[in-house]
Amino acid sequence: MESQVRGGTRWKRFAVVMVPSVAATACIGVALAQGALAASFSVSGQQFKVSADSLEGDGFEQYGAVDMGSSVTKANTHPVAVSAFNTATITNLCQSVVTPNVPFFGNVSLILHAGTDSQKPVVASKLYIDLDDLTADATFTNINIGVAAGSMTKGPGIKQDEVNKGLANPNGFGQEADHASLTGVKQTAWATTAGTFKLSNLHMSVSTSGAECY
């Protein structure tokens, strides 16, 4: 699935807003842990792609939810599958987002790499990934399928603020497992939040060729 973009983007806005926002990815988990940010937020009009060689997660849960943009319209409403982990280690993480039709440059992408050394993977806790497409080879340990989302106990739990806003149904379908092992991960997502998010060997770059993780 290709990254989707709605609305125009001016070059100055791209340079001033988008670059700092990607740099802030490394800090967003700390802010969440300190209570500086809400656990849910209005998502942007752009998806981002994520790939990884492997993801090992303890305390896995998954449930359905809706991500909302700043305006409540169909174009700004995105049904997602929320994958949640108590803890996760990720090797060879890549994240990319493309802004198309930037004046003078065409498609410009922001690309983030981390955890490229298998001995120093990316480490996250209370990790939530709001995705709408995922491919991987997956193995789950002690999995329960069809659990009411609000009754899951193996992972960090359904976000209460999503329930309060009517964006997630605690009686809806959920699944959980003691451990999830995914390899060859490729996904498109609208949002990621975490309690902590340690990015080892972080490298961020801007590409004017519109390159993506996959």
FIDO-595180 format. One record per residue (C-alpha): residue number from 1; residue in one letter; x, y, z. Coordinates in nm, 4 decimals, decimal comma, always signed. Layout:
# FIDO-595180
{zafi: NUM | gugu: a | u: X | v: Y | w: Z}
...
# end
This chain:
# FIDO-595180
{zafi: 1 | gugu: m | u: +0,0000 | v: +0,0000 | w: +0,0000}
{zafi: 2 | gugu: e | u: +0,1373 | v: +0,3379 | w: -0,0903}
{zafi: 3 | gugu: s | u: +0,1498 | v: +0,6217 | w: +0,1606}
{zafi: 4 | gugu: q | u: -0,1635 | v: +0,8306 | w: +0,1372}
{zafi: 5 | gugu: v | u: -0,1577 | v: +1,2079 | w: +0,1498}
{zafi: 6 | gugu: r | u: -0,4488 | v: +1,4461 | w: +0,1623}
{zafi: 7 | gugu: g | u: -0,4164 | v: +1,8208 | w: +0,1198}
{zafi: 8 | gugu: g | u: -0,1337 | v: +2,0344 | w: -0,0153}
{zafi: 9 | gugu: t | u: +0,2024 | v: +2,0946 | w: +0,1472}
{zafi: 10 | gugu: r | u: +0,4151 | v: +2,4039 | w: +0,0930}
{zafi: 11 | gugu: w | u: +0,7933 | v: +2,3674 | w: +0,0948}
{zafi: 12 | gugu: k | u: +0,8437 | v: +2,6081 | w: +0,3882}
{zafi: 13 | gugu: r | u: +0,5846 | v: +2,4219 | w: +0,5917}
{zafi: 14 | gugu: f | u: +0,7555 | v: +2,0928 | w: +0,5062}
{zafi: 15 | gugu: a | u: +1,0980 | v: +2,2223 | w: +0,6086}
{zafi: 16 | gugu: v | u: +0,9891 | v: +2,3903 | w: +0,9301}
{zafi: 17 | gugu: v | u: +0,7283 | v: +2,1464 | w: +1,0551}
{zafi: 18 | gugu: m | u: +0,7950 | v: +1,8002 | w: +0,9162}
{zafi: 19 | gugu: v | u: +1,1665 | v: +1,7682 | w: +0,9865}
{zafi: 20 | gugu: p | u: +1,1376 | v: +1,8565 | w: +1,3571}
{zafi: 21 | gugu: s | u: +0,8360 | v: +1,6267 | w: +1,3892}
{zafi: 22 | gugu: v | u: +1,0356 | v: +1,3242 | w: +1,2747}
{zafi: 23 | gugu: a | u: +1,3242 | v: +1,4163 | w: +1,5028}
{zafi: 24 | gugu: a | u: +1,0738 | v: +1,4300 | w: +1,7888}
{zafi: 25 | gugu: t | u: +0,9847 | v: +1,0630 | w: +1,7338}
{zafi: 26 | gugu: a | u: +1,2824 | v: +0,9678 | w: +1,9478}
{zafi: 27 | gugu: c | u: +1,1489 | v: +1,1801 | w: +2,2357}
{zafi: 28 | gugu: i | u: +0,7756 | v: +1,1176 | w: +2,2186}
{zafi: 29 | gugu: g | u: +0,7894 | v: +0,8118 | w: +2,4435}
{zafi: 30 | gugu: v | u: +0,9625 | v: +1,0089 | w: +2,7202}
{zafi: 31 | gugu: a | u: +0,6997 | v: +1,2819 | w: +2,6990}
{zafi: 32 | gugu: l | u: +0,4214 | v: +1,0266 | w: +2,7247}
{zafi: 33 | gugu: a | u: +0,5822 | v: +0,8640 | w: +3,0267}
{zafi: 34 | gugu: q | u: +0,6042 | v: +1,2031 | w: +3,1963}
{zafi: 35 | gugu: g | u: +0,2429 | v: +1,2850 | w: +3,1157}
{zafi: 36 | gugu: a | u: +0,3317 | v: +1,5693 | w: +2,8793}
{zafi: 37 | gugu: l | u: +0,1279 | v: +1,4215 | w: +2,5925}
{zafi: 38 | gugu: a | u: -0,2104 | v: +1,2541 | w: +2,5775}
{zafi: 39 | gugu: a | u: -0,2128 | v: +0,8875 | w: +2,4785}
{zafi: 40 | gugu: s | u: -0,4295 | v: +0,9640 | w: +2,1762}
{zafi: 41 | gugu: f | u: -0,4146 | v: +1,2617 | w: +1,9411}
{zafi: 42 | gugu: s | u: -0,5374 | v: +1,3933 | w: +1,6080}
{zafi: 43 | gugu: v | u: -0,3431 | v: +1,2115 | w: +1,3395}
{zafi: 44 | gugu: s | u: -0,1937 | v: +1,3823 | w: +1,0369}
{zafi: 45 | gugu: g | u: -0,3187 | v: +1,3251 | w: +0,6842}
{zafi: 46 | gugu: q | u: -0,0163 | v: +1,1105 | w: +0,5994}
{zafi: 47 | gugu: q | u: +0,0510 | v: +0,7461 | w: +0,6621}
{zafi: 48 | gugu: f | u: +0,4027 | v: +0,6242 | w: +0,7210}
{zafi: 49 | gugu: k | u: +0,5726 | v: +0,2982 | w: +0,6340}
{zafi: 50 | gugu: v | u: +0,7646 | v: +0,0853 | w: +0,8815}
{zafi: 51 | gugu: s | u: +0,9812 | v: -0,2179 | w: +0,8142}
{zafi: 52 | gugu: a | u: +1,1929 | v: -0,4323 | w: +1,0454}
{zafi: 53 | gugu: d | u: +1,3915 | v: -0,7525 | w: +1,0269}
{zafi: 54 | gugu: s | u: +1,2290 | v: -0,8726 | w: +1,3480}
{zafi: 55 | gugu: l | u: +1,0029 | v: -0,7681 | w: +1,6339}
{zafi: 56 | gugu: e | u: +0,9952 | v: -0,9645 | w: +1,9580}
{zafi: 57 | gugu: g | u: +0,7125 | v: -0,8538 | w: +2,1866}
{zafi: 58 | gugu: d | u: +0,6007 | v: -0,9657 | w: +2,5315}
{zafi: 59 | gugu: g | u: +0,2430 | v: -0,9053 | w: +2,6406}
{zafi: 60 | gugu: f | u: +0,0764 | v: -0,8743 | w: +2,2978}
{zafi: 61 | gugu: e | u: -0,2766 | v: -0,7445 | w: +2,2451}
{zafi: 62 | gugu: q | u: -0,4710 | v: -0,6332 | w: +1,9386}
{zafi: 63 | gugu: y | u: -0,8067 | v: -0,4622 | w: +1,8970}
{zafi: 64 | gugu: g | u: -0,9922 | v: -0,2372 | w: +1,6550}
{zafi: 65 | gugu: a | u: -1,0156 | v: +0,1398 | w: +1,6863}
{zafi: 66 | gugu: v | u: -1,0606 | v: +0,4593 | w: +1,4867}
{zafi: 67 | gugu: d | u: -0,7950 | v: +0,7285 | w: +1,4416}
{zafi: 68 | gugu: m | u: -0,9299 | v: +1,0798 | w: +1,3872}
{zafi: 69 | gugu: g | u: -0,7777 | v: +1,3782 | w: +1,2114}
{zafi: 70 | gugu: s | u: -0,8161 | v: +1,7362 | w: +1,3267}
{zafi: 71 | gugu: s | u: -1,1491 | v: +1,7635 | w: +1,1415}
{zafi: 72 | gugu: v | u: -1,4209 | v: +1,5003 | w: +1,1696}
{zafi: 73 | gugu: t | u: -1,4756 | v: +1,4020 | w: +0,8070}
{zafi: 74 | gugu: k | u: -1,4632 | v: +1,0696 | w: +0,6272}
{zafi: 75 | gugu: a | u: -1,1267 | v: +1,1651 | w: +0,4774}
{zafi: 76 | gugu: n | u: -0,9870 | v: +1,2237 | w: +0,8265}
{zafi: 77 | gugu: t | u: -1,1307 | v: +0,9101 | w: +0,9869}
{zafi: 78 | gugu: h | u: -0,9199 | v: +0,5946 | w: +0,9696}
{zafi: 79 | gugu: p | u: -1,0199 | v: +0,2481 | w: +1,0967}
{zafi: 80 | gugu: v | u: -0,7115 | v: +0,0780 | w: +1,2392}
{zafi: 81 | gugu: a | u: -0,5948 | v: -0,2373 | w: +1,4102}
{zafi: 82 | gugu: v | u: -0,4085 | v: -0,1416 | w: +1,7265}
{zafi: 83 | gugu: s | u: -0,1191 | v: -0,3748 | w: +1,8083}
{zafi: 84 | gugu: a | u: +0,0000 | v: -0,3274 | w: +2,1663}
{zafi: 85 | gugu: f | u: +0,2985 | v: -0,4706 | w: +2,3540}
{zafi: 86 | gugu: n | u: +0,4140 | v: -0,4465 | w: +2,7138}
{zafi: 87 | gugu: t | u: +0,7716 | v: -0,4567 | w: +2,5856}
{zafi: 88 | gugu: a | u: +0,9225 | v: -0,4968 | w: +2,2395}
{zafi: 89 | gugu: t | u: +1,2662 | v: -0,5247 | w: +2,0820}
{zafi: 90 | gugu: i | u: +1,3020 | v: -0,4393 | w: +1,7131}
{zafi: 91 | gugu: t | u: +1,6001 | v: -0,5007 | w: +1,4873}
{zafi: 92 | gugu: n | u: +1,6817 | v: -0,2986 | w: +1,1756}
{zafi: 93 | gugu: l | u: +1,3903 | v: -0,0584 | w: +1,2087}
{zafi: 94 | gugu: c | u: +1,3097 | v: +0,1710 | w: +0,9159}
{zafi: 95 | gugu: q | u: +1,0401 | v: +0,4404 | w: +0,9133}
{zafi: 96 | gugu: s | u: +0,9591 | v: +0,6571 | w: +0,6116}
{zafi: 97 | gugu: v | u: +0,7029 | v: +0,9211 | w: +0,5203}
{zafi: 98 | gugu: v | u: +0,6716 | v: +1,0834 | w: +0,1780}
{zafi: 99 | gugu: t | u: +0,5517 | v: +1,4376 | w: +0,1097}
{zafi: 100 | gugu: p | u: +0,4639 | v: +1,4589 | w: -0,2617}
{zafi: 101 | gugu: n | u: +0,4865 | v: +1,7484 | w: -0,5031}
{zafi: 102 | gugu: v | u: +0,7219 | v: +1,9674 | w: -0,2996}
{zafi: 103 | gugu: p | u: +0,8079 | v: +2,2716 | w: -0,5163}
{zafi: 104 | gugu: f | u: +1,1420 | v: +2,2347 | w: -0,6994}
{zafi: 105 | gugu: f | u: +1,1957 | v: +1,8827 | w: -0,5618}
{zafi: 106 | gugu: g | u: +0,8914 | v: +1,6647 | w: -0,6303}
{zafi: 107 | gugu: n | u: +0,8482 | v: +1,3807 | w: -0,3817}
{zafi: 108 | gugu: v | u: +1,0534 | v: +1,4296 | w: -0,0643}
{zafi: 109 | gugu: s | u: +1,0800 | v: +1,1601 | w: +0,1998}
{zafi: 110 | gugu: l | u: +1,1985 | v: +1,1539 | w: +0,5583}
{zafi: 111 | gugu: i | u: +1,3657 | v: +0,8264 | w: +0,6495}
{zafi: 112 | gugu: l | u: +1,4635 | v: +0,7025 | w: +0,9940}
{zafi: 113 | gugu: h | u: +1,6855 | v: +0,4006 | w: +1,0640}
{zafi: 114 | gugu: a | u: +1,7612 | v: +0,2548 | w: +1,4071}
{zafi: 115 | gugu: g | u: +1,8568 | v: -0,0746 | w: +1,5681}
{zafi: 116 | gugu: t | u: +2,0760 | v: -0,1713 | w: +1,2733}
{zafi: 117 | gugu: d | u: +2,3125 | v: -0,3597 | w: +1,5083}
{zafi: 118 | gugu: s | u: +2,1385 | v: -0,6808 | w: +1,6199}
{zafi: 119 | gugu: q | u: +2,3205 | v: -0,6480 | w: +1,9536}
{zafi: 120 | gugu: k | u: +2,1656 | v: -0,3038 | w: +2,0091}
{zafi: 121 | gugu: p | u: +1,8016 | v: -0,3256 | w: +1,8945}
{zafi: 122 | gugu: v | u: +1,5323 | v: -0,0647 | w: +1,9337}
{zafi: 123 | gugu: v | u: +1,3633 | v: -0,1139 | w: +2,2726}
{zafi: 124 | gugu: a | u: +1,0105 | v: +0,0056 | w: +2,3548}
{zafi: 125 | gugu: s | u: +0,7657 | v: -0,0300 | w: +2,6425}
{zafi: 126 | gugu: k | u: +0,3871 | v: +0,0187 | w: +2,6447}
{zafi: 127 | gugu: l | u: +0,4036 | v: +0,0298 | w: +2,2659}
{zafi: 128 | gugu: y | u: +0,0867 | v: +0,0945 | w: +2,0607}
{zafi: 129 | gugu: i | u: +0,0921 | v: +0,0811 | w: +1,6789}
{zafi: 130 | gugu: d | u: -0,2173 | v: +0,1987 | w: +1,4889}
{zafi: 131 | gugu: l | u: -0,1876 | v: +0,0214 | w: +1,1536}
{zafi: 132 | gugu: d | u: -0,4063 | v: -0,0687 | w: +0,8583}
{zafi: 133 | gugu: d | u: -0,1769 | v: -0,3016 | w: +0,6657}
{zafi: 134 | gugu: l | u: +0,0783 | v: -0,5570 | w: +0,7862}
{zafi: 135 | gugu: t | u: +0,2785 | v: -0,8407 | w: +0,6329}
{zafi: 136 | gugu: a | u: +0,5155 | v: -1,0605 | w: +0,8347}
{zafi: 137 | gugu: d | u: +0,5881 | v: -1,4159 | w: +0,9425}
{zafi: 138 | gugu: a | u: +0,4373 | v: -1,4375 | w: +1,2904}
{zafi: 139 | gugu: t | u: +0,4444 | v: -1,6829 | w: +1,5797}
{zafi: 140 | gugu: f | u: +0,2291 | v: -1,6297 | w: +1,8908}
{zafi: 141 | gugu: t | u: +0,2701 | v: -1,8036 | w: +2,2264}
{zafi: 142 | gugu: n | u: -0,0406 | v: -1,8865 | w: +2,4347}
{zafi: 143 | gugu: i | u: -0,2743 | v: -1,6868 | w: +2,2128}
{zafi: 144 | gugu: n | u: -0,6400 | v: -1,6139 | w: +2,2921}
{zafi: 145 | gugu: i | u: -0,8526 | v: -1,5102 | w: +1,9926}
{zafi: 146 | gugu: g | u: -1,1957 | v: -1,3497 | w: +2,0262}
{zafi: 147 | gugu: v | u: -1,1464 | v: -1,1959 | w: +2,3703}
{zafi: 148 | gugu: a | u: -1,3501 | v: -0,8842 | w: +2,4477}
{zafi: 149 | gugu: a | u: -1,1034 | v: -0,6007 | w: +2,3953}
{zafi: 150 | gugu: g | u: -1,1683 | v: -0,4511 | w: +2,7381}
{zafi: 151 | gugu: s | u: -1,1118 | v: -0,7873 | w: +2,9096}
{zafi: 152 | gugu: m | u: -0,7618 | v: -0,8550 | w: +2,7793}
{zafi: 153 | gugu: t | u: -0,4996 | v: -0,9004 | w: +3,0528}
{zafi: 154 | gugu: k | u: -0,1772 | v: -1,0091 | w: +2,8818}
{zafi: 155 | gugu: g | u: -0,0687 | v: -0,6687 | w: +2,7452}
{zafi: 156 | gugu: p | u: -0,0919 | v: -0,2974 | w: +2,8279}
{zafi: 157 | gugu: g | u: -0,4691 | v: -0,2907 | w: +2,7747}
{zafi: 158 | gugu: i | u: -0,7093 | v: -0,0961 | w: +2,5574}
{zafi: 159 | gugu: k | u: -0,6571 | v: +0,2811 | w: +2,5820}
{zafi: 160 | gugu: q | u: -0,9209 | v: +0,4198 | w: +2,8164}
{zafi: 161 | gugu: d | u: -0,9273 | v: +0,7589 | w: +2,6470}
{zafi: 162 | gugu: e | u: -1,0151 | v: +0,5847 | w: +2,3185}
{zafi: 163 | gugu: v | u: -1,3042 | v: +0,4117 | w: +2,4951}
{zafi: 164 | gugu: n | u: -1,4176 | v: +0,7402 | w: +2,6529}
{zafi: 165 | gugu: k | u: -1,4215 | v: +0,9099 | w: +2,3112}
{zafi: 166 | gugu: g | u: -1,6057 | v: +0,6225 | w: +2,1450}
{zafi: 167 | gugu: l | u: -1,3048 | v: +0,5383 | w: +1,9267}
{zafi: 168 | gugu: a | u: -1,2642 | v: +0,1833 | w: +2,0615}
{zafi: 169 | gugu: n | u: -1,5228 | v: -0,0687 | w: +2,1798}
{zafi: 170 | gugu: p | u: -1,4306 | v: -0,2552 | w: +2,5010}
{zafi: 171 | gugu: n | u: -1,6799 | v: -0,5264 | w: +2,4033}
{zafi: 172 | gugu: g | u: -1,5368 | v: -0,5601 | w: +2,0525}
{zafi: 173 | gugu: f | u: -1,3121 | v: -0,8306 | w: +1,9125}
{zafi: 174 | gugu: g | u: -0,9660 | v: -0,8642 | w: +2,0596}
{zafi: 175 | gugu: q | u: -0,6794 | v: -1,1108 | w: +2,0695}
{zafi: 176 | gugu: e | u: -0,3870 | v: -1,1505 | w: +2,3067}
{zafi: 177 | gugu: a | u: -0,0757 | v: -1,3614 | w: +2,3552}
{zafi: 178 | gugu: d | u: +0,2060 | v: -1,3993 | w: +2,6040}
{zafi: 179 | gugu: h | u: +0,4615 | v: -1,3409 | w: +2,3278}
{zafi: 180 | gugu: a | u: +0,4613 | v: -1,2403 | w: +1,9619}
{zafi: 181 | gugu: s | u: +0,7545 | v: -1,3034 | w: +1,7283}
{zafi: 182 | gugu: l | u: +0,7415 | v: -1,1320 | w: +1,3871}
{zafi: 183 | gugu: t | u: +1,0030 | v: -1,1413 | w: +1,1120}
{zafi: 184 | gugu: g | u: +1,0160 | v: -0,9616 | w: +0,7771}
{zafi: 185 | gugu: v | u: +0,7818 | v: -0,6913 | w: +0,9036}
{zafi: 186 | gugu: k | u: +0,6276 | v: -0,4429 | w: +0,6579}
{zafi: 187 | gugu: q | u: +0,3411 | v: -0,2201 | w: +0,7643}
{zafi: 188 | gugu: t | u: +0,1640 | v: +0,1084 | w: +0,7009}
{zafi: 189 | gugu: a | u: +0,0471 | v: +0,2998 | w: +1,0055}
{zafi: 190 | gugu: w | u: -0,1202 | v: +0,6217 | w: +1,1122}
{zafi: 191 | gugu: a | u: +0,0269 | v: +0,6564 | w: +1,4615}
{zafi: 192 | gugu: t | u: +0,2634 | v: +0,5057 | w: +1,7166}
{zafi: 193 | gugu: t | u: +0,2827 | v: +0,5811 | w: +2,0877}
{zafi: 194 | gugu: a | u: +0,5005 | v: +0,4346 | w: +2,3604}
{zafi: 195 | gugu: g | u: +0,5865 | v: +0,4806 | w: +2,7243}
{zafi: 196 | gugu: t | u: +0,9556 | v: +0,4638 | w: +2,6340}
{zafi: 197 | gugu: f | u: +1,1144 | v: +0,4298 | w: +2,2896}
{zafi: 198 | gugu: k | u: +1,4926 | v: +0,3846 | w: +2,2764}
{zafi: 199 | gugu: l | u: +1,6372 | v: +0,4197 | w: +1,9256}
{zafi: 200 | gugu: s | u: +1,9911 | v: +0,2808 | w: +1,9154}
{zafi: 201 | gugu: n | u: +2,2146 | v: +0,3918 | w: +1,6257}
{zafi: 202 | gugu: l | u: +1,9560 | v: +0,6437 | w: +1,5122}
{zafi: 203 | gugu: h | u: +2,0090 | v: +0,7853 | w: +1,1649}
{zafi: 204 | gugu: m | u: +1,7643 | v: +1,0270 | w: +1,0028}
{zafi: 205 | gugu: s | u: +1,7883 | v: +1,1522 | w: +0,6460}
{zafi: 206 | gugu: v | u: +1,5924 | v: +1,3466 | w: +0,3838}
{zafi: 207 | gugu: s | u: +1,5655 | v: +1,2046 | w: +0,0332}
{zafi: 208 | gugu: t | u: +1,4595 | v: +1,4052 | w: -0,2697}
{zafi: 209 | gugu: s | u: +1,4040 | v: +1,0873 | w: -0,4711}
{zafi: 210 | gugu: g | u: +1,0942 | v: +0,9899 | w: -0,2725}
{zafi: 211 | gugu: a | u: +1,2656 | v: +0,6753 | w: -0,1363}
{zafi: 212 | gugu: e | u: +1,0762 | v: +0,4619 | w: +0,1139}
{zafi: 213 | gugu: c | u: +1,1553 | v: +0,1723 | w: +0,3466}
{zafi: 214 | gugu: y | u: +0,9956 | v: -0,0688 | w: +0,1003}
# end
